[in-house]
Amino acid sequence: MTSVTPFHQGDCVTLVSDSHTYQVVGIDDSHNRCWVRRWPLARHGCPVFEISLQQLEGHQATTPAN
């Protein structure tokens, strides 16, 4: 089954509620949810939290480091 969401794991996104950048960690299309964390990562990591896909706004695909 193909994902219908325009977002993918690893994408950098903004949220409807604020302008910070977040990274998509996981997506659950069947429940319309995803998990994100603040980007760039803090030195000791960033907590992951669950939100509705409707809370995601603009996005930019991340590119792997060379």
JOLINPE-V937309 format. One record per pair of residues at least 6 apart in sequence whose C-alpha atoms are under 8 Angstrom apart, sorted by sequence separation. I is the first residue (numbers start at 0). J is the second residue. If there is no record, write none. Layout:
# JOLINPE-V937309
<<I,J> <I,J>>
This chain:
# JOLINPE-V937309
<<13,19> <14,20> <26,32> <27,33> <13,20> <14,21> <26,33> <12,20> <13,21> <25,33> <26,34> <37,45> <11,20> <12,21> <24,33> <25,34> <36,45> <37,46> <11,21> <12,22> <23,33> <24,34> <25,35> <36,46> <37,47> <11,22> <12,23> <23,34> <24,35> <36,47> <10,22> <11,23> <23,35> <24,36> <35,47> <36,48> <9,22> <10,23> <22,35> <23,36> <34,47> <35,48> <8,22> <9,23> <21,35> <22,36> <34,48> <35,49> <8,23> <9,24> <21,36> <22,37> <34,49> <35,50> <7,23> <8,24> <21,37> <22,38> <33,49> <34,50> <6,23> <8,25> <20,37> <21,38> <32,49> <33,50> <7,25> <8,26> <19,37> <20,38> <21,39> <32,50> <33,51> <7,26> <19,38> <20,39> <32,51> <33,52> <31,51> <32,52> <31,52> <24,47> <4,28> <3,28> <2,28> <11,38> <16,54> <15,54> <14,54> <15,55> <14,55> <15,56> <13,55> <14,56> <12,55> <13,56> <14,57> <12,56> <13,57> <12,57> <13,58> <12,58> <11,58> <12,59> <10,58> <11,59> <10,59> <11,60> <10,60> <11,61> <9,60> <10,61> <6,58> <9,61> <7,60>>
